[in-house]
Every structure is written in C-alpha cells, then in structure tokens.
C-alpha cells in the first residue's frame, strides 16, 4: 500500500511520511480480567474479519522495516514477528496479464532493473494518475522478464541495514502468494491472512489490464473468494472496491489518503468529492454499503500541527464504527522521519524514535488495527495497550 499523497521524485521513488499502528488480542496473550474478556470478545469465533485479534497487527508490505518490501523474505519475517495479517501484496500487472507484487508499477526504486543493460531501452516517462513518472513499468515487461530481476530496498537512506538483502529475492506473483499462504497456514498450524491491494486500477483498465477480474479469477481458483476467506482486499479507488464487491464476497476496505485529495477514479469520472467528503457520516454510510472497512492515513485519525506533532483527535473512529466499518490506518514505522514530531528522538533519519509511545496514542483512539513496517514493535505495543 502507498498513500496517494506520497511524494514521487524523478526516479519514481516515493517517500512516505505517515505513521500507523496495531496490536495483539488479549485472548492470545493469556491476560486476565477485563483485558482477556475484551480480547476474546473482539477475536470472536465467527470467522472472517471478526476472527482477528483487535487491534490487529498488519505487516505493511511484509516486514519492510527489516527486509526489502514485497518479497517472500519480508512476508515470511512478518509472520515470524507475530503479524496477524501480511499485506501481500500491492498488485500490478505484467504485459502478459499476470499479477505481481510491487509497491508501484514503476520498479526503478524497488528492483535492480537499472543494472540490466538489456532493459535500458524500456526506461520511459508516463503519466501515472496525473503525475509524470520516469522509470521502468511492470506493464512493459513479461512475467518471465520480471523474474530475471531482484528486489532492492526502496528507502535506503532510512533503512541502510536492509540493503544487505538487496538482490536476494525475486518479485513474487499473486498466485505464488496464494500458494505460500496455504503452505504457511499448514506449517504454522494457524490461519495466515493476507491483505492485497489493487494499485492504480483506473490507469490499468485503460491499458486493457483490468485488475479486479484477474484478482477475482485467482481467488476463485484457490477457493478464497468467500465472506470468511482470509483475504482482505483494499484499494484507494472506491470504484475498484465496488467492482470487487460484485465479483467476490471477500472483506473489502477503502483506503483513504489526505483529506484534501481526490481518489483518482473520481478525478477521471469528474466526481468532485474529496476524501474529506468520504469521511463524513454520509460518505461513510455510502462506503458501508459495499465495504467492511476503511484504511485511513493516520492523519485522518489524529490531525497534525504545522510542526508535525499530533493535534486533535477526529471523530472518524466513532463515525466509522457507528456505520459498522472497521478502521485499519496506515502506516506506523519506527524511524524518526515517519513518527509524529513529539515521538522523534535525535535527528538521524534512520534512528528509531519512541514508536511505543506513538502506538499507544493511536491505539487509544479505538482503531481496530494498524499497518506497520515493524510487526514485532506493533505486537509488543499491543500487549502494553491491552494490559494497560
């Protein structure tokens, strides 16, 4: 997942200035008294979303605080660190119609494609959701060609240690992820959940590479297209979620970027509404008609002051819960630049701030879970919160 208001430089790399968090269910922690009761109640036994611990710890692109994102190394580590759900993956198509897991269709910042002279001629500039972006794009490669590439760390300035793993893993396909999910479920003796996202669906539909039908076909093939299937689908484009709602019965989540932004499908079809309109009681009621949850940027839960410190808690959690929607905000990261100003420690861009303090503050709002690059931190923060 990536916020639509992230900033893209000329290479198509994105820096994400967000923060979010989640936790672990009281029932699994062996807690006593009211904490256990709350955890057990939230975990439930009805299958589907209600079977997840609350607050839910979602491994954002795997364990991307420690490994290059959207690799099996990252996904595997997220499970090892205790994530309840793994965001595997951000789905983009190849030229021959396969779905692969990359943060963006532009892969110059997340693979070693620049080191492959045979692909030098594929470098190009495209307009992606209104933004001129230069680099290499998945839709210009066959799956066989993409499989010759290796993943690299996307934000090495913040995560120099992750560059140790550059070149170790290839780009996963969504089909491989679905098989991996089954293997891990068997090996671990507990259901593994995934949380894929359709990326830039309007852009790809215009290229004749519609995402939703491809996602639905694979889910059906693997028997994972049902209401209680352990696959939550998400998108920043409401019409993509509406399309999926007609194709599959999976839990669906509408992602919400900054309040003053417009989903790209709205821009394309001339719908004047912004995210601010979608998070009104009326907008949330409409979303609840075709989705089970929202994935807001953390700034929609607690606003920020000009200096980057936390300001006011909004009514979004209460308003969403009122219409039956769960909230899975994004993205909690441990490094200083991604934390609210008051939780930063020192000035190093790759140093950890007081992530536990920030997790605690966000959990206290009543969110149902959080995307985090550091699942282990999220699990410990949840234990603190549930015990507290």
C-alpha positions in Angstrom: 0.0 0.0 0.0 1.1 3.5 -0.6 -0.6 6.8 0.2 -1.7 8.7 -2.8 -0.2 11.9 -1.4 3.3 10.5 -1.1 5.8 12.5 -3.0 7.4 11.0 -6.1 10.8 12.2 -7.3 12.1 11.8 -10.8 13.0 8.2 -10.5 9.6 7.2 -9.3 10.8 6.5 -5.8 8.4 7.6 -3.1 8.9 8.8 0.4 6.1 8.2 2.7 5.6 10.5 5.6 3.0 8.6 7.5 2.6 6.6 10.7 0.2 4.0 12.0 -0.1 1.1 14.4 -1.8 -2.0 15.7 -1.7 -4.7 18.4 -2.5 -8.3 19.6 -5.6 -9.8 21.0 -6.0 -10.2 24.8 -7.1 -13.8 24.4 -3.8 -14.9 22.8 -1.8 -13.1 25.4 -3.2 -15.1 28.4 -4.3 -11.8 30.0 -6.6 -11.7 33.0 -9.9 -10.0 33.9 -11.3 -7.3 31.6 -8.4 -7.4 29.2 -9.0 -11.1 28.4 -12.7 -10.5 28.1 -12.2 -7.6 25.7 -9.7 -9.6 23.6 -11.8 -12.7 23.5 -14.9 -10.7 22.5 -13.0 -8.9 19.8 -11.4 -12.0 18.4 -14.8 -13.8 18.2 -15.3 -17.2 16.6 -17.5 -16.3 13.6 -14.7 -16.5 11.1 -13.8 -13.7 8.7 -12.7 -10.3 9.9 -14.2 -10.9 13.4 -11.8 -13.8 14.0 -8.8 -11.4 14.0 -7.3 -10.1 17.3 -8.1 -6.4 18.0 -6.2 -4.2 17.5 -4.9 -6.2 14.5 -1.2 -6.0 13.6 -0.8 -5.8 9.8 2.6 -6.4 8.3 2.9 -3.5 5.8 4.4 -5.0 2.6 5.6 -7.7 5.0 8.3 -6.7 7.5 9.6 -3.9 5.4 11.3 -2.2 8.3 13.8 -5.1 8.1 13.8 -6.5 4.6 13.1 -5.2 1.1 9.4 -4.9 0.8 7.1 -7.2 -1.2 9.5 -10.2 -1.1 8.9 -13.6 0.4 11.7 -12.7 2.8 9.7 -9.7 4.0 6.4 -11.6 4.1 7.9 -14.6 6.0 9.6 -12.4 8.6 6.3 -10.5 9.2 4.7 -13.8 10.2 7.8 -14.8 12.3 7.5 -11.4 14.2 3.8 -12.0 15.0 1.8 -10.1 12.4 -1.8 -11.2 12.3 -2.1 -10.2 8.6 0.5 -9.7 5.9 0.0 -7.1 3.2 1.0 -9.4 0.3 0.9 -7.5 -1.9 0.3 -4.4 -3.9 -0.9 -5.9 -7.2 0.2 -4.6 -10.6 0.1 -6.4 -13.9 2.7 -7.6 -16.4 2.4 -7.1 -20.1 1.2 -10.7 -20.4 -1.5 -10.2 -17.8 0.0 -11.7 -14.7 -0.4 -10.0 -11.3 2.8 -9.3 -9.4 3.6 -7.7 -6.0 5.3 -4.3 -6.2 4.7 -1.1 -4.4 4.2 0.7 -7.7 4.2 -0.2 -11.4 7.4 1.8 -11.6 10.1 -0.6 -10.5 13.3 1.5 -10.7 13.3 2.1 -7.0 12.4 -1.4 -5.9 14.4 -3.7 -8.2 17.8 -3.9 -9.9 16.3 -3.2 -13.3 18.7 -0.3 -13.8 21.6 -2.8 -13.7 20.2 -4.8 -16.6 21.5 -3.3 -19.9 19.1 -5.4 -21.9 16.2 -3.4 -20.4 17.8 0.1 -20.7 15.5 0.8 -23.7 12.4 0.2 -21.6 13.1 3.3 -19.4 10.4 5.8 -20.2 8.2 8.6 -18.8 4.5 8.0 -18.3 1.7 10.0 -16.7 0.5 7.9 -13.7 -2.6 9.2 -12.1 -1.8 12.7 -13.3 1.9 12.6 -12.2 4.7 12.4 -14.7 6.8 9.4 -13.7 10.1 8.2 -15.2 11.4 4.7 -14.9 10.6 1.1 -15.8 7.0 -0.1 -15.6 5.7 -3.6 -14.9 3.2 -3.4 -17.8 6.1 -3.2 -20.2 7.6 -6.5 -19.1 6.5 -10.1 -19.4 6.5 -12.1 -16.3 9.5 -14.1 -17.5 11.4 -10.9 -17.9 10.4 -9.6 -14.4 11.5 -12.9 -12.9 15.1 -12.1 -14.1 15.1 -9.0 -11.7 15.8 -8.9 -8.0 14.3 -6.8 -5.3 16.2 -4.0 -3.6 15.5 -1.7 -0.6 13.2 1.2 -1.6 14.3 3.8 1.1 18.0 3.1 1.8 18.5 6.4 3.5 16.1 5.4 6.2 17.0 1.7 6.1 20.6 1.2 5.3 20.7 -2.2 7.0 18.1 -3.5 4.6 20.4 -3.0 1.7 22.3 -6.1 3.0 19.4 -8.1 1.5 19.4 -6.4 -1.9 19.3 -9.0 -4.7 18.3 -11.9 -2.5 14.7 -12.2 -3.6 12.7 -12.1 -6.8 9.4 -10.4 -7.5 6.5 -12.6 -6.2 3.4 -13.2 -8.3 0.0 -13.1 -6.6 -0.5 -16.7 -7.5 2.7 -17.6 -5.7 1.5 -15.6 -2.7 -1.8 -17.6 -2.5 0.2 -20.9 -2.5 2.6 -19.5 0.1 -0.3 -18.6 2.3 -1.6 -22.2 2.2 1.9 -23.6 2.9 2.4 -21.2 5.9 -1.0 -22.0 7.3 -0.2 -25.7 7.2 3.3 -25.2 8.7 2.3 -22.8 11.4 -0.9 -24.6 12.4 -2.9 -21.3 12.3 -4.6 -19.4 9.5 -2.4 -17.0 7.7 -4.2 -13.8 6.5 -3.2 -11.6 3.5 -4.3 -8.1 2.6 -3.7 -7.4 -1.2 -4.3 -4.0 -2.8 -5.4 -3.2 -6.4 -2.9 -0.4 -7.5 -3.9 2.3 -9.9 -6.9 0.3 -11.2 -8.3 3.1 -13.5 -4.8 3.5 -15.1 -4.5 -0.2 -15.8 -8.1 -0.7 -17.0 -7.4 2.0 -19.7 -4.4 -0.2 -20.8 -6.7 -3.2 -21.1 -5.2 -4.8 -18.0 -8.2 -4.7 -15.6 -7.1 -5.8 -12.2 -10.3 -6.8 -10.4 -11.3 -9.6 -12.8 -7.8 -11.0 -12.6 -7.8 -10.9 -8.8 -11.3 -12.5 -8.6 -10.3 -15.3 -11.0 -7.3 -16.2 -8.9 -9.2 -16.1 -5.7 -11.9 -18.3 -7.1 -9.3 -20.7 -8.4 -7.9 -21.1 -4.9 -11.2 -21.1 -3.1 -10.5 -17.8 -1.4 -13.3 -15.6 -2.7 -15.8 -16.0 0.2 -17.0 -13.8 3.0 -14.9 -15.7 5.6 -11.9 -16.2 3.3 -8.6 -15.0 4.9 -8.0 -12.4 2.2 -9.0 -8.8 2.7 -9.0 -6.7 -0.5 -8.2 -2.9 -0.5 -7.9 0.0 -2.9 -7.6 3.8 -2.9 -10.2 3.8 -5.7 -13.8 3.3 -4.4 -15.0 2.1 -7.8 -12.4 -0.7 -7.7 -13.8 -1.9 -4.4 -17.4 -1.6 -5.8 -16.3 -3.7 -8.8 -14.7 -6.3 -6.5 -17.9 -6.3 -4.4 -19.7 -7.6 -7.5 -17.1 -10.3 -8.2 -16.2 -11.8 -4.8 -17.5 -12.0 -1.3 -14.2 -11.1 0.5 -13.9 -8.4 3.1 -13.3 -5.1 1.3 -11.6 -1.9 2.5 -11.5 1.5 1.0 -8.1 3.3 1.5 -8.2 7.0 2.3 -5.4 9.4 1.6 -5.1 13.0 2.8 -8.4 14.9 3.4 -7.9 17.4 0.6 -7.1 14.7 -2.1 -9.4 13.1 -4.5 -9.4 9.4 -5.4 -8.0 9.1 -9.0 -11.2 7.3 -10.2 -13.1 10.4 -9.0 -10.8 12.7 -11.0 -11.2 10.6 -14.1 -15.0 10.5 -14.0 -15.5 14.1 -12.8 -16.7 13.3 -9.3 -15.8 16.4 -7.4 -15.7 14.8 -3.9 -12.6 14.7 -1.9 -11.5 12.3 0.9 -13.0 14.8 3.3 -16.4 14.2 1.8 -15.9 10.4 2.0 -15.3 10.6 5.8 -18.4 12.5 6.6 -21.2 10.4 8.2 -23.0 10.4 4.8 -19.8 9.3 3.0 -19.1 6.6 5.5 -22.7 5.3 5.2 -22.2 5.0 1.4 -18.9 3.1 1.9 -20.6 0.8 4.3 -22.9 -0.2 1.5 -20.2 -2.0 -0.4 -17.2 -2.4 2.0 -16.5 -3.6 5.5 -13.7 -1.2 6.5 -11.6 1.8 5.7 -7.9 2.2 5.7 -7.3 5.9 6.5 -4.0 7.6 6.7 -3.2 8.1 10.4 -3.6 11.9 10.0 -7.3 11.4 9.5 -7.5 9.8 12.9 -5.4 12.4 14.7 -4.6 15.6 12.8 -1.1 17.1 12.9 0.1 20.6 13.6 2.3 22.5 11.2 5.4 21.3 13.1 4.4 17.7 12.6 3.3 17.0 16.1 -0.1 15.5 16.9 -3.0 17.9 17.2 -6.7 16.9 17.6 -8.4 13.5 17.5 -11.1 13.5 14.9 -14.5 11.8 15.1 -13.5 9.3 12.3 -13.2 6.2 14.6 -16.6 6.8 16.2 -18.3 7.8 12.9 -16.9 4.7 11.1 -17.8 2.4 13.9 -21.4 3.8 14.0 -22.0 2.5 10.5 -20.2 -0.8 11.1 -16.9 -0.1 9.4 -13.6 -1.3 10.9 -10.6 1.1 10.7 -7.1 -0.1 9.7 -5.0 3.1 9.5 -1.5 3.3 7.9 1.5 3.3 8.4 3.3 3.0 11.7 7.1 3.0 11.3 9.8 3.1 13.9 12.2 5.6 12.2 12.2 9.3 13.2 11.0 10.8 9.9 7.8 8.8 10.0 6.8 9.5 13.6 4.8 12.5 14.9 7.4 15.2 15.9 7.0 14.7 19.7 7.9 11.0 19.4 11.2 11.6 17.4 14.5 11.1 19.2 17.5 12.8 17.9 17.8 13.8 14.2 19.2 10.7 12.4 16.9 9.7 9.6 17.4 6.0 10.2 17.3 6.1 14.1 14.3 4.9 16.0 12.1 7.3 17.9 9.6 6.5 20.6 7.5 4.2 18.5 5.8 2.6 21.5 4.6 6.0 22.7 3.1 6.7 19.3 1.5 3.3 19.1 -0.1 3.8 22.5 -1.5 7.2 21.4 -3.1 5.8 18.2 -4.4 2.6 19.9 -6.1 4.7 22.4 -8.3 6.2 19.7 -10.1 2.9 19.3 -8.8 1.9 15.9 -9.3 -1.8 15.0 -5.7 -2.4 13.8 -2.8 -0.7 12.1 -0.4 -1.2 9.2 3.2 -1.3 10.4 6.6 -1.9 8.9 7.7 -3.3 12.3 5.3 -6.1 13.3 7.3 -7.0 16.4 7.1 -3.5 17.7 3.3 -3.5 17.0 2.8 -6.8 18.8 4.7 -5.6 21.9 2.8 -2.2 21.8 -0.5 -4.1 21.6 0.4 -6.2 24.6 1.2 -3.0 26.5 -2.1 -1.5 25.4 -4.3 -4.5 26.2 -2.5 -5.0 29.6 -2.6 -1.3 30.4 
